[in-house]
Amino acid sequence: MIAAYGKEAHEKIKDRPVICSGSTAGEQVAIESYLRAMVLQFDETKCKKKGCDQGFHNYLHYYYKLVGKSGISQVIVYDQGKGAVNNLGAMKEKPLTEWGILDTTTNLVSNWDKSISPVIHQVDRDTELRMISNAKRKEYVKKWKDERKLS
């Protein structure tokens, strides 16, 4: 944020939650408008540092730069663990099992209300979940390869 927009722009929003650009969803026309806005931020700031995309994303949201863009009637931001996408990137202080949101008997992640998270983002941030995910991926790849040999 500071690299792209300077300290003053950062100061105005520094106490607000960081919103992850990696879990953005919407209808095609809205996403196209969002992506054009993101590219424009790069063009205007020339920011090439790692994480500038997060700065762009948060700037667009907190400075209301998406309001009135084609196909964007509203922007909804869910708190971590409350929406359709459970973003786990900020949950690094302790293992997800200690937070009570990873059940290693079912290998499922839950939201704070104990409902199953439909989508989980940044599974690699937790050691246990990363191991579960890697094992599942290897299982799927093996099954896919085996099925290709049969056909």
C-alpha positions in Angstrom: 0.0 0.0 0.0 2.8 2.4 0.9 4.9 1.5 -2.1 1.9 2.1 -4.4 0.2 5.1 -2.8 2.4 6.5 -0.1 2.2 6.9 3.6 -0.7 9.3 3.6 -3.0 7.0 1.7 -2.0 4.1 4.0 -2.6 6.1 7.2 -6.2 6.7 6.2 -7.0 2.9 6.1 -4.3 1.2 8.1 -6.7 0.2 10.9 -9.1 -1.5 8.6 -8.8 -5.3 7.9 -6.7 -6.3 5.0 -8.9 -7.9 2.3 -7.3 -10.7 0.3 -7.5 -10.2 -3.5 -7.2 -14.0 -4.0 -10.7 -14.7 -3.0 -12.5 -12.2 -5.2 -15.7 -13.5 -6.9 -18.5 -12.1 -8.9 -20.4 -12.1 -12.2 -18.3 -11.9 -15.3 -19.1 -8.2 -16.1 -18.2 -7.2 -12.5 -15.0 -9.2 -12.5 -14.0 -7.6 -15.9 -14.6 -4.2 -14.4 -12.6 -5.1 -11.3 -9.7 -6.5 -13.4 -9.6 -3.3 -15.5 -9.5 -1.3 -12.3 -6.6 -3.4 -11.0 -4.6 -3.1 -14.2 -5.2 0.7 -14.1 -3.7 0.8 -10.6 -0.6 -0.9 -11.9 -0.4 1.5 -14.8 -0.8 4.5 -12.6 1.4 3.5 -9.7 4.0 1.4 -11.6 4.3 -0.6 -8.3 6.1 -3.9 -8.9 6.8 -5.0 -5.4 5.5 -8.3 -4.1 2.1 -7.6 -2.6 1.2 -4.6 -4.7 -1.9 -6.5 -5.9 -3.1 -6.6 -2.3 -2.5 -2.9 -2.0 -4.4 -2.2 -5.2 -7.3 -4.4 -4.1 -7.6 -2.7 -0.7 -7.2 0.8 -2.2 -10.0 0.1 -4.7 -12.3 -1.1 -1.9 -11.5 1.4 0.9 -11.3 4.4 -1.4 -14.6 3.4 -3.2 -13.0 3.2 -6.6 -15.3 0.4 -7.7 -18.5 2.3 -7.0 -20.4 2.9 -10.2 -18.2 0.6 -12.4 -20.0 -1.4 -15.0 -21.7 -4.5 -13.5 -20.8 -3.7 -9.9 -24.0 -2.9 -8.0 -22.5 -3.7 -4.6 -19.3 -5.0 -3.0 -19.7 -7.4 -0.1 -16.8 -8.2 2.1 -17.3 -11.0 4.6 -15.2 -11.2 7.8 -12.8 -14.1 8.0 -14.7 -17.3 8.7 -18.1 -15.9 8.0 -18.6 -16.1 4.2 -18.5 -18.6 1.4 -14.7 -18.4 1.2 -12.8 -19.0 4.4 -9.5 -17.2 3.9 -6.9 -18.8 6.2 -3.9 -16.6 5.4 -4.1 -14.6 8.7 -4.7 -17.6 10.9 -1.0 -18.2 11.4 -0.7 -17.5 15.2 -1.6 -21.1 16.0 -2.7 -24.3 14.2 -6.2 -24.4 12.8 -7.0 -27.3 15.2 -6.3 -25.0 18.1 -8.6 -22.4 16.6 -11.2 -25.2 16.5 -11.9 -24.9 12.8 -10.0 -27.9 11.4 -11.4 -31.3 12.2 -8.7 -33.8 11.4 -11.1 -36.8 11.6 -13.2 -35.5 8.8 -10.5 -33.2 7.2 -13.0 -30.4 7.0 -12.6 -26.7 7.8 -15.5 -24.9 9.4 -16.5 -21.3 9.7 -16.8 -19.7 13.1 -20.5 -20.7 13.3 -19.4 -24.3 12.9 -20.9 -24.7 9.4 -18.6 -26.3 6.9 -16.6 -23.8 4.8 -17.6 -24.3 1.2 -14.3 -22.9 0.0 -11.0 -22.5 1.8 -8.3 -20.3 0.6 -4.6 -20.4 1.4 -4.6 -24.0 2.7 -0.8 -24.0 2.7 -0.6 -21.6 5.6 -1.4 -24.4 8.2 0.9 -27.4 8.4 -1.8 -30.0 9.1 -4.1 -28.7 6.5 -1.3 -28.5 3.9 -0.4 -32.2 4.6 -4.1 -33.2 4.2 -4.4 -31.2 1.0 -1.2 -32.6 -0.5 -2.2 -36.2 0.3 -5.7 -35.6 -1.3 -4.1 -34.0 -4.3 -1.7 -37.0 -4.8 -4.7 -39.3 -4.4 -6.6 -37.5 -7.1 -3.6 -37.3 -9.5 -2.9 -41.1 -9.0 -6.6 -41.9 -9.7 -6.6 -39.6 -12.8 -3.4 -41.3 -14.2 -4.8 -44.7 -13.5 -8.0 -43.9 -15.3 -6.1 -42.6 -18.3 -4.1 -45.9 -18.5 -7.4 -47.8 -18.7 -8.9 -45.8 -21.6 
